[in-house]
Amino acid sequence: MAAEPPWKAVREGRIWRSGKAALPTPMPRSLEAKPNVKSTGGQGVRSEIHQDQEHEDIEKGFELSERAAQAAQVNLSAKLAKDGAAGKKAGFREIWRLLLIARPEAKKLAFAFLFLLVSSGITMSIPFSIGKIMDTATKATTEGGNELFGLSLPMFYGALAGILTLGAAANYGRIIILRIVGERIVARLRSKLFRQTFVQDAEFFDANRVGDLISRLSSDTIIVGKSITQNLSDGLRAAVSGAAGFGLMAYVSLKLSSILALLLPPIGLGAFFYGRAIRNLSRQIQRNLGTLTKIAEERLGNVKTSQSFAGEVLEVRRYNNQVRKIFELGKRESLISATFFSSTGFAGNMTILALLYVGGGMVQSGAITIGELTSFLMYTAYAGSSMFGLSSFYSELMKGVGAASRLFELQDRQPTISPTKGEKVVSARGPIRFENVTFSYPTRPAVPIFKDLNFEIPQGTNVAIVGPSGGGKSTIASILLRFYSPTEGRVLIGGKDITHMNAKSLRRKIGIVSQEPVLFSGTIADNIAYGKPQAKRSEIVAAARKANCQFISDFPDGLDTQVGPRGAQLSGGQKQRIAIARALIKDPDILILDEATSALDAESETLVNSALTALLRGNNTTISIAHRLSTIKRSDTIIVLGPDGRVAEQGSYDELSARPDGAFTKLMEWQMSGGEVTDQSVNSPAKPVAQETDWDMQSEDVTEVSEDTSVPSESRKSD
């Protein structure tokens, strides 16, 4: 007859007796809590030395292991550069690519450009008309002072009012077209980038923070949309107005135009350096905004944990520190902008003063009329405004390039595991076989998880995978779902290598219930139907009943009850049962239960297990990543993973529990006795409990043992 597994005695409340107390494996001596005992002489000295050693160990902290050195070798090739495109400088290619974003709106932008020409042309005709009006007003009536352009003054003013009205209408058309086009471009960008983000592989999300991705999808797209619509329109308007202004100034007076031309080189040079500085600052601001979004998203998403540790002040300080960084960058941008625009404004005012001085002399000499000087000065103001507009256009364009480079980097990245390429999976039934699988996570390539892992799961069986924490149990599920590919070896389903399968269609054939259930904002019905969007109401109800979701009857809205963000309105057990229903409604060929009943009480667990057992009598293959003994005992086969990345042993519950020195026996002994699962506990032979007790009782600093129970008196007090 097989020996009784040691954890059964613990579970049934019986005490093992082997002449001495059956104590759990002791903690390391340096970390033991010292009992209150009398000590004199050498014992007191030893106690002080021991306390000093313990204090020294605490001061030193943890010594780094060989695994830590391996973990230090990080691969972040999937991480997006904070400044976009690895900080590459903006050239014509980047600017041209930015402008090409607006290609689908080319026709509408052409109409906007036509309206721009009309409104700008009418605007630029105003100084010329004012000059003529002034010349006409200074002429005597006998010299034709009552006519202008062959029209009487009332008719001329009426015609001018009509032209100005046409200009206002054209300006209205330009603005509304550009606003609508801009919103459409931003919407298209966001949709495209969100889709591109969603198809990325797990390595991408391991290397990048969600807050930075949200920043790219929100603020960066707004900057880019504004840069290629409103900013582009303003730049074209400034260019048209500037060209027309300089042309008409040259027509009025070449001498005065040459004076104004002296201002162009320094303004152009200043605009170049100003635009480059603004572009760099814009990238830094967007990068820090991404960090700010990350902090807010992370902290607000875990606000209850923060509040439970009274960490509100710490989190507010952390957020404010990042806000302060952005403020300092904004202040630097304001300083640079103020310096540039104030200096160019001062230069423009000095130029106007010079034009008045020279132009006044030309009017006195009769070289030009007072009306022509007035028109020239107005054109100078228009041209100066155009120069400022072009400078602003360039700086905003550089901001757009800085934001666009972050978007292009995300847009250009192709996932290493494409969700749409490969052979479409019609059925995922058949044996699951891991053949010589070696695997390390892409971001930690030097830390091996599996090494020559081999096992097979027959079709339609219920298999439990157990092992120490960090042994790779959940990694098996991730590989089956094609979140990652093996570094070496193959994973076969029905004799076919899953790396040749279409990942999306394969995932449709697999149902998974995670240890920490994830629900989305919406109703209970929406969350259950997430596993099968086209599911009928009756199918949703049936899946909910199979998962023992009877609590739905207690809600006034039933299946239409809102679960809140991340299911905040539900308890952990309720969320877990909805997650189980979501997996069951798919009727998957492979069902992965990652400790799916961990959040349930004993009664609910029994009911859900009954439902799962009834469901799995068919041809479904079930993989249970298990810690609970009830889940393990229900399995047909148990696969025990060792810390070396291989299968330590495999067999049925009865077979493995009959091996007193087996890895499964030792693992269960540690779990049932409340100990930690260490590498040694799985690989090393199990020691008789009496021997462990003997070792512990040899310690000098122990309490006296009660004769009637053989349990330390201090332990009894703590109980």
GIDA-V940100 format. One line per field, one symbol per residue. phi: phi as a letter, one per 40 degrees, with the letter a starting at -180 (. if undefined). A space follows every 50 residues. Layout:
phi->???
This chain:
phi->.cccdcccccccgcbcbagbccccdccddcbcccccbcabgccccccccc ccccccccccgcccccccccccccbbcccccccgffgcccbccccccccc dcdcbcccccccccccccccccccccdccccccccccccccccgccbafg bcdccccccccccccccccccccccccccccccccccccccccccccccc ccdccccbccdccccccbcccccccccbbccccccccccccccccccccc ccacccccccccccdccccccccccccccccccccccccccccccccccc cbccccccbfcccccccccccccccccccccccccccccccccccccccc cccccccccccccccgcbcccccccccccccccccccccccccccccccc cccccccccccccbccbccbchccccabchcbbcbfcbabcdcbccbccb afcbabbccgcbbbbbiccgchcccdcccccgcbbccagbbbbggbcccc cccccccccbbbbccbcbbbdicccccccccadccccccccccccccgcc cccccdcfcccccgcfgccbccccccccccccccccfccbbbbcfcbccc ccccccccccccccccccbccbbbcbbcccccccccbbbbccccgbccaa icccccccbcbccccccccccccgcccbdccccccccdcccccdcccccc cbccbcccbgbdccccccc
